[in-house]
Amino acid sequence: MIHFSDRYSLQMIKNMVYSSLPKELAEKIYCSLAAKKALKVEHSVEPFMP
């Protein structure tokens, strides 16, 4: 597991990871960015106000 700072976008993270690996290895990994995607959604929604 690798942690990336919040200042990096999803695309920047994917580019950094995949470009730093040999092609044979890059084709075998999956970059799971679910937590980062969830944070993006969470911060893009206005708070619920009854």
mmCIF file of the N, C-alpha and C atoms, coordinates in Angstrom:
data_MODEL
# 
_entry.id   MODEL 
# 
loop_
_atom_site.group_PDB 
_atom_site.id 
_atom_site.type_symbol 
_atom_site.label_atom_id 
_atom_site.label_alt_id 
_atom_site.label_comp_id 
_atom_site.label_asym_id 
_atom_site.label_entity_id 
_atom_site.label_seq_id 
_atom_site.pdbx_PDB_ins_code 
_atom_site.Cartn_x 
_atom_site.Cartn_y 
_atom_site.Cartn_z 
_atom_site.occupancy 
_atom_site.B_iso_or_equiv 
_atom_site.pdbx_formal_charge 
_atom_site.auth_seq_id 
_atom_site.auth_comp_id 
_atom_site.auth_asym_id 
_atom_site.auth_atom_id 
_atom_site.pdbx_PDB_model_num 
ATOM 1   N N  . MET A 1 1  ? 0.844   -1.162 0.000   1.00 0.00 ? 1  MET A N  1 
ATOM 2   C CA . MET A 1 1  ? 0.000   0.000  0.000   1.00 0.00 ? 1  MET A CA 1 
ATOM 3   C C  . MET A 1 1  ? 0.898   1.236  0.000   1.00 0.00 ? 1  MET A C  1 
ATOM 4   N N  . ILE A 1 2  ? 0.546   2.187  -0.838  1.00 0.00 ? 2  ILE A N  1 
ATOM 5   C CA . ILE A 1 2  ? 1.287   3.442  -0.934  1.00 0.00 ? 2  ILE A CA 1 
ATOM 6   C C  . ILE A 1 2  ? 0.327   4.586  -0.668  1.00 0.00 ? 2  ILE A C  1 
ATOM 7   N N  . HIS A 1 3  ? 0.735   5.518  0.150   1.00 0.00 ? 3  HIS A N  1 
ATOM 8   C CA . HIS A 1 3  ? -0.098  6.691  0.439   1.00 0.00 ? 3  HIS A CA 1 
ATOM 9   C C  . HIS A 1 3  ? 0.407   7.881  -0.364  1.00 0.00 ? 3  HIS A C  1 
ATOM 10  N N  . PHE A 1 4  ? -0.518  8.588  -1.002  1.00 0.00 ? 4  PHE A N  1 
ATOM 11  C CA . PHE A 1 4  ? -0.183  9.797  -1.744  1.00 0.00 ? 4  PHE A CA 1 
ATOM 12  C C  . PHE A 1 4  ? -0.849  10.992 -1.087  1.00 0.00 ? 4  PHE A C  1 
ATOM 13  N N  . SER A 1 5  ? -0.166  12.102 -1.090  1.00 0.00 ? 5  SER A N  1 
ATOM 14  C CA . SER A 1 5  ? -0.708  13.345 -0.553  1.00 0.00 ? 5  SER A CA 1 
ATOM 15  C C  . SER A 1 5  ? -1.968  13.736 -1.311  1.00 0.00 ? 5  SER A C  1 
ATOM 16  N N  . ASP A 1 6  ? -2.862  14.419 -0.621  1.00 0.00 ? 6  ASP A N  1 
ATOM 17  C CA . ASP A 1 6  ? -4.104  14.889 -1.224  1.00 0.00 ? 6  ASP A CA 1 
ATOM 18  C C  . ASP A 1 6  ? -3.874  15.914 -2.330  1.00 0.00 ? 6  ASP A C  1 
ATOM 19  N N  . ARG A 1 7  ? -2.698  16.474 -2.388  1.00 0.00 ? 7  ARG A N  1 
ATOM 20  C CA . ARG A 1 7  ? -2.448  17.498 -3.407  1.00 0.00 ? 7  ARG A CA 1 
ATOM 21  C C  . ARG A 1 7  ? -2.326  16.915 -4.811  1.00 0.00 ? 7  ARG A C  1 
ATOM 22  N N  . TYR A 1 8  ? -2.209  15.584 -4.917  1.00 0.00 ? 8  TYR A N  1 
ATOM 23  C CA . TYR A 1 8  ? -2.101  14.931 -6.219  1.00 0.00 ? 8  TYR A CA 1 
ATOM 24  C C  . TYR A 1 8  ? -3.472  14.474 -6.703  1.00 0.00 ? 8  TYR A C  1 
ATOM 25  N N  . SER A 1 9  ? -3.762  14.715 -7.973  1.00 0.00 ? 9  SER A N  1 
ATOM 26  C CA . SER A 1 9  ? -5.035  14.280 -8.553  1.00 0.00 ? 9  SER A CA 1 
ATOM 27  C C  . SER A 1 9  ? -4.995  12.774 -8.816  1.00 0.00 ? 9  SER A C  1 
ATOM 28  N N  . LEU A 1 10 ? -6.172  12.214 -9.060  1.00 0.00 ? 10 LEU A N  1 
ATOM 29  C CA . LEU A 1 10 ? -6.250  10.786 -9.375  1.00 0.00 ? 10 LEU A CA 1 
ATOM 30  C C  . LEU A 1 10 ? -5.393  10.447 -10.590 1.00 0.00 ? 10 LEU A C  1 
ATOM 31  N N  . GLN A 1 11 ? -5.487  11.267 -11.615 1.00 0.00 ? 11 GLN A N  1 
ATOM 32  C CA . GLN A 1 11 ? -4.729  10.997 -12.840 1.00 0.00 ? 11 GLN A CA 1 
ATOM 33  C C  . GLN A 1 11 ? -3.226  11.108 -12.609 1.00 0.00 ? 11 GLN A C  1 
ATOM 34  N N  . MET A 1 12 ? -2.803  12.064 -11.805 1.00 0.00 ? 12 MET A N  1 
ATOM 35  C CA . MET A 1 12 ? -1.372  12.207 -11.508 1.00 0.00 ? 12 MET A CA 1 
ATOM 36  C C  . MET A 1 12 ? -0.849  10.970 -10.786 1.00 0.00 ? 12 MET A C  1 
ATOM 37  N N  . ILE A 1 13 ? -1.635  10.448 -9.856  1.00 0.00 ? 13 ILE A N  1 
ATOM 38  C CA . ILE A 1 13 ? -1.224  9.257  -9.104  1.00 0.00 ? 13 ILE A CA 1 
ATOM 39  C C  . ILE A 1 13 ? -1.078  8.070  -10.054 1.00 0.00 ? 13 ILE A C  1 
ATOM 40  N N  . LYS A 1 14 ? -2.086  7.855  -10.900 1.00 0.00 ? 14 LYS A N  1 
ATOM 41  C CA . LYS A 1 14 ? -2.016  6.745  -11.861 1.00 0.00 ? 14 LYS A CA 1 
ATOM 42  C C  . LYS A 1 14 ? -0.796  6.889  -12.761 1.00 0.00 ? 14 LYS A C  1 
ATOM 43  N N  . ASN A 1 15 ? -0.570  8.079  -13.261 1.00 0.00 ? 15 ASN A N  1 
ATOM 44  C CA . ASN A 1 15 ? 0.580   8.308  -14.144 1.00 0.00 ? 15 ASN A CA 1 
ATOM 45  C C  . ASN A 1 15 ? 1.891   8.014  -13.434 1.00 0.00 ? 15 ASN A C  1 
ATOM 46  N N  . MET A 1 16 ? 2.027   8.470  -12.185 1.00 0.00 ? 16 MET A N  1 
ATOM 47  C CA . MET A 1 16 ? 3.264   8.241  -11.432 1.00 0.00 ? 16 MET A CA 1 
ATOM 48  C C  . MET A 1 16 ? 3.502   6.759  -11.180 1.00 0.00 ? 16 MET A C  1 
ATOM 49  N N  . VAL A 1 17 ? 2.443   6.053  -10.783 1.00 0.00 ? 17 VAL A N  1 
ATOM 50  C CA . VAL A 1 17 ? 2.577   4.628  -10.467 1.00 0.00 ? 17 VAL A CA 1 
ATOM 51  C C  . VAL A 1 17 ? 2.918   3.826  -11.716 1.00 0.00 ? 17 VAL A C  1 
ATOM 52  N N  . TYR A 1 18 ? 2.098   3.964  -12.739 1.00 0.00 ? 18 TYR A N  1 
ATOM 53  C CA . TYR A 1 18 ? 2.285   3.133  -13.931 1.00 0.00 ? 18 TYR A CA 1 
ATOM 54  C C  . TYR A 1 18 ? 3.549   3.472  -14.710 1.00 0.00 ? 18 TYR A C  1 
ATOM 55  N N  . SER A 1 19 ? 3.951   4.727  -14.703 1.00 0.00 ? 19 SER A N  1 
ATOM 56  C CA . SER A 1 19 ? 5.162   5.086  -15.452 1.00 0.00 ? 19 SER A CA 1 
ATOM 57  C C  . SER A 1 19 ? 6.444   4.682  -14.724 1.00 0.00 ? 19 SER A C  1 
ATOM 58  N N  . SER A 1 20 ? 6.349   4.407  -13.431 1.00 0.00 ? 20 SER A N  1 
ATOM 59  C CA . SER A 1 20 ? 7.543   4.036  -12.673 1.00 0.00 ? 20 SER A CA 1 
ATOM 60  C C  . SER A 1 20 ? 7.798   2.525  -12.667 1.00 0.00 ? 20 SER A C  1 
ATOM 61  N N  . LEU A 1 21 ? 6.871   1.755  -13.224 1.00 0.00 ? 21 LEU A N  1 
ATOM 62  C CA . LEU A 1 21 ? 7.003   0.299  -13.234 1.00 0.00 ? 21 LEU A CA 1 
ATOM 63  C C  . LEU A 1 21 ? 7.367   -0.213 -14.621 1.00 0.00 ? 21 LEU A C  1 
ATOM 64  N N  . PRO A 1 22 ? 8.063   -1.339 -14.670 1.00 0.00 ? 22 PRO A N  1 
ATOM 65  C CA . PRO A 1 22 ? 8.292   -1.966 -15.972 1.00 0.00 ? 22 PRO A CA 1 
ATOM 66  C C  . PRO A 1 22 ? 6.937   -2.348 -16.588 1.00 0.00 ? 22 PRO A C  1 
ATOM 67  N N  . LYS A 1 23 ? 6.833   -2.279 -17.901 1.00 0.00 ? 23 LYS A N  1 
ATOM 68  C CA . LYS A 1 23 ? 5.568   -2.533 -18.598 1.00 0.00 ? 23 LYS A CA 1 
ATOM 69  C C  . LYS A 1 23 ? 4.941   -3.864 -18.183 1.00 0.00 ? 23 LYS A C  1 
ATOM 70  N N  . GLU A 1 24 ? 5.764   -4.908 -18.067 1.00 0.00 ? 24 GLU A N  1 
ATOM 71  C CA . GLU A 1 24 ? 5.262   -6.237 -17.715 1.00 0.00 ? 24 GLU A CA 1 
ATOM 72  C C  . GLU A 1 24 ? 4.587   -6.235 -16.342 1.00 0.00 ? 24 GLU A C  1 
ATOM 73  N N  . LEU A 1 25 ? 5.121   -5.476 -15.419 1.00 0.00 ? 25 LEU A N  1 
ATOM 74  C CA . LEU A 1 25 ? 4.537   -5.404 -14.082 1.00 0.00 ? 25 LEU A CA 1 
ATOM 75  C C  . LEU A 1 25 ? 3.341   -4.458 -14.061 1.00 0.00 ? 25 LEU A C  1 
ATOM 76  N N  . ALA A 1 26 ? 3.429   -3.346 -14.735 1.00 0.00 ? 26 ALA A N  1 
ATOM 77  C CA . ALA A 1 26 ? 2.338   -2.366 -14.765 1.00 0.00 ? 26 ALA A CA 1 
ATOM 78  C C  . ALA A 1 26 ? 1.054   -2.981 -15.311 1.00 0.00 ? 26 ALA A C  1 
ATOM 79  N N  . GLU A 1 27 ? 1.192   -3.910 -16.240 1.00 0.00 ? 27 GLU A N  1 
ATOM 80  C CA . GLU A 1 27 ? 0.024   -4.574 -16.823 1.00 0.00 ? 27 GLU A CA 1 
ATOM 81  C C  . GLU A 1 27 ? -0.647  -5.535 -15.849 1.00 0.00 ? 27 GLU A C  1 
ATOM 82  N N  . LYS A 1 28 ? 0.030   -5.877 -14.752 1.00 0.00 ? 28 LYS A N  1 
ATOM 83  C CA . LYS A 1 28 ? -0.493  -6.855 -13.802 1.00 0.00 ? 28 LYS A CA 1 
ATOM 84  C C  . LYS A 1 28 ? -1.050  -6.236 -12.525 1.00 0.00 ? 28 LYS A C  1 
ATOM 85  N N  . ILE A 1 29 ? -0.944  -4.938 -12.374 1.00 0.00 ? 29 ILE A N  1 
ATOM 86  C CA . ILE A 1 29 ? -1.415  -4.325 -11.133 1.00 0.00 ? 29 ILE A CA 1 
ATOM 87  C C  . ILE A 1 29 ? -2.677  -3.504 -11.372 1.00 0.00 ? 29 ILE A C  1 
ATOM 88  N N  . TYR A 1 30 ? -3.399  -3.267 -10.281 1.00 0.00 ? 30 TYR A N  1 
ATOM 89  C CA . TYR A 1 30 ? -4.588  -2.416 -10.312 1.00 0.00 ? 30 TYR A CA 1 
ATOM 90  C C  . TYR A 1 30 ? -4.383  -1.332 -9.273  1.00 0.00 ? 30 TYR A C  1 
ATOM 91  N N  . CYS A 1 31 ? -4.522  -0.118 -9.683  1.00 0.00 ? 31 CYS A N  1 
ATOM 92  C CA . CYS A 1 31 ? -4.337  1.019  -8.788  1.00 0.00 ? 31 CYS A CA 1 
ATOM 93  C C  . CYS A 1 31 ? -5.699  1.370  -8.178  1.00 0.00 ? 31 CYS A C  1 
ATOM 94  N N  . SER A 1 32 ? -5.925  0.972  -6.933  1.00 0.00 ? 32 SER A N  1 
ATOM 95  C CA . SER A 1 32 ? -7.207  1.215  -6.271  1.00 0.00 ? 32 SER A CA 1 
ATOM 96  C C  . SER A 1 32 ? -7.195  2.583  -5.608  1.00 0.00 ? 32 SER A C  1 
ATOM 97  N N  . LEU A 1 33 ? -8.034  3.441  -6.111  1.00 0.00 ? 33 LEU A N  1 
ATOM 98  C CA . LEU A 1 33 ? -8.097  4.808  -5.599  1.00 0.00 ? 33 LEU A CA 1 
ATOM 99  C C  . LEU A 1 33 ? -9.481  5.107  -5.032  1.00 0.00 ? 33 LEU A C  1 
ATOM 100 N N  . ALA A 1 34 ? -10.129 4.077  -4.482  1.00 0.00 ? 34 ALA A N  1 
ATOM 101 C CA . ALA A 1 34 ? -11.497 4.220  -3.984  1.00 0.00 ? 34 ALA A CA 1 
ATOM 102 C C  . ALA A 1 34 ? -11.610 5.272  -2.886  1.00 0.00 ? 34 ALA A C  1 
ATOM 103 N N  . ALA A 1 35 ? -10.677 5.284  -1.946  1.00 0.00 ? 35 ALA A N  1 
ATOM 104 C CA . ALA A 1 35 ? -10.738 6.255  -0.851  1.00 0.00 ? 35 ALA A CA 1 
ATOM 105 C C  . ALA A 1 35 ? -10.587 7.673  -1.384  1.00 0.00 ? 35 ALA A C  1 
ATOM 106 N N  . LYS A 1 36 ? -9.687  7.867  -2.316  1.00 0.00 ? 36 LYS A N  1 
ATOM 107 C CA . LYS A 1 36 ? -9.484  9.192  -2.902  1.00 0.00 ? 36 LYS A CA 1 
ATOM 108 C C  . LYS A 1 36 ? -10.731 9.624  -3.672  1.00 0.00 ? 36 LYS A C  1 
ATOM 109 N N  . LYS A 1 37 ? -11.346 8.697  -4.406  1.00 0.00 ? 37 LYS A N  1 
ATOM 110 C CA . LYS A 1 37 ? -12.573 9.002  -5.142  1.00 0.00 ? 37 LYS A CA 1 
ATOM 111 C C  . LYS A 1 37 ? -13.704 9.337  -4.172  1.00 0.00 ? 37 LYS A C  1 
ATOM 112 N N  . ALA A 1 38 ? -13.794 8.607  -3.058  1.00 0.00 ? 38 ALA A N  1 
ATOM 113 C CA . ALA A 1 38 ? -14.838 8.870  -2.067  1.00 0.00 ? 38 ALA A CA 1 
ATOM 114 C C  . ALA A 1 38 ? -14.662 10.250 -1.448  1.00 0.00 ? 38 ALA A C  1 
ATOM 115 N N  . LEU A 1 39 ? -13.443 10.627 -1.152  1.00 0.00 ? 39 LEU A N  1 
ATOM 116 C CA . LEU A 1 39 ? -13.193 11.962 -0.604  1.00 0.00 ? 39 LEU A CA 1 
ATOM 117 C C  . LEU A 1 39 ? -13.604 13.042 -1.588  1.00 0.00 ? 39 LEU A C  1 
ATOM 118 N N  . LYS A 1 40 ? -13.342 12.813 -2.850  1.00 0.00 ? 40 LYS A N  1 
ATOM 119 C CA . LYS A 1 40 ? -13.702 13.783 -3.883  1.00 0.00 ? 40 LYS A CA 1 
ATOM 120 C C  . LYS A 1 40 ? -15.217 13.973 -3.915  1.00 0.00 ? 40 LYS A C  1 
ATOM 121 N N  . VAL A 1 41 ? -15.964 12.869 -3.843  1.00 0.00 ? 41 VAL A N  1 
ATOM 122 C CA . VAL A 1 41 ? -17.428 12.933 -3.849  1.00 0.00 ? 41 VAL A CA 1 
ATOM 123 C C  . VAL A 1 41 ? -17.927 13.595 -2.576  1.00 0.00 ? 41 VAL A C  1 
ATOM 124 N N  . GLU A 1 42 ? -17.361 13.195 -1.442  1.00 0.00 ? 42 GLU A N  1 
ATOM 125 C CA . GLU A 1 42 ? -17.789 13.733 -0.150  1.00 0.00 ? 42 GLU A CA 1 
ATOM 126 C C  . GLU A 1 42 ? -17.625 15.247 -0.101  1.00 0.00 ? 42 GLU A C  1 
ATOM 127 N N  . HIS A 1 43 ? -16.536 15.755 -0.621  1.00 0.00 ? 43 HIS A N  1 
ATOM 128 C CA . HIS A 1 43 ? -16.267 17.186 -0.558  1.00 0.00 ? 43 HIS A CA 1 
ATOM 129 C C  . HIS A 1 43 ? -16.973 17.973 -1.657  1.00 0.00 ? 43 HIS A C  1 
ATOM 130 N N  . SER A 1 44 ? -17.553 17.287 -2.628  1.00 0.00 ? 44 SER A N  1 
ATOM 131 C CA . SER A 1 44 ? -18.230 17.998 -3.705  1.00 0.00 ? 44 SER A CA 1 
ATOM 132 C C  . SER A 1 44 ? -19.722 18.167 -3.439  1.00 0.00 ? 44 SER A C  1 
ATOM 133 N N  . VAL A 1 45 ? -20.225 17.509 -2.404  1.00 0.00 ? 45 VAL A N  1 
ATOM 134 C CA . VAL A 1 45 ? -21.647 17.571 -2.080  1.00 0.00 ? 45 VAL A CA 1 
ATOM 135 C C  . VAL A 1 45 ? -21.862 18.567 -0.947  1.00 0.00 ? 45 VAL A C  1 
ATOM 136 N N  . GLU A 1 46 ? -22.887 19.406 -1.113  1.00 0.00 ? 46 GLU A N  1 
ATOM 137 C CA . GLU A 1 46 ? -23.192 20.365 -0.051  1.00 0.00 ? 46 GLU A CA 1 
ATOM 138 C C  . GLU A 1 46 ? -23.784 19.627 1.135   1.00 0.00 ? 46 GLU A C  1 
ATOM 139 N N  . PRO A 1 47 ? -23.528 20.112 2.350   1.00 0.00 ? 47 PRO A N  1 
ATOM 140 C CA . PRO A 1 47 ? -24.066 19.453 3.545   1.00 0.00 ? 47 PRO A CA 1 
ATOM 141 C C  . PRO A 1 47 ? -25.596 19.464 3.543   1.00 0.00 ? 47 PRO A C  1 
ATOM 142 N N  . PHE A 1 48 ? -26.173 18.410 4.094   1.00 0.00 ? 48 PHE A N  1 
ATOM 143 C CA . PHE A 1 48 ? -27.628 18.318 4.188   1.00 0.00 ? 48 PHE A CA 1 
ATOM 144 C C  . PHE A 1 48 ? -28.129 19.287 5.245   1.00 0.00 ? 48 PHE A C  1 
ATOM 145 N N  . MET A 1 49 ? -29.070 20.121 4.875   1.00 0.00 ? 49 MET A N  1 
ATOM 146 C CA . MET A 1 49 ? -29.668 21.083 5.808   1.00 0.00 ? 49 MET A CA 1 
ATOM 147 C C  . MET A 1 49 ? -31.179 20.866 5.807   1.00 0.00 ? 49 MET A C  1 
ATOM 148 N N  . PRO A 1 50 ? -31.753 20.371 6.931   1.00 0.00 ? 50 PRO A N  1 
ATOM 149 C CA . PRO A 1 50 ? -33.214 20.118 6.977   1.00 0.00 ? 50 PRO A CA 1 
ATOM 150 C C  . PRO A 1 50 ? -34.028 21.395 6.934   1.00 0.00 ? 50 PRO A C  1 
# 
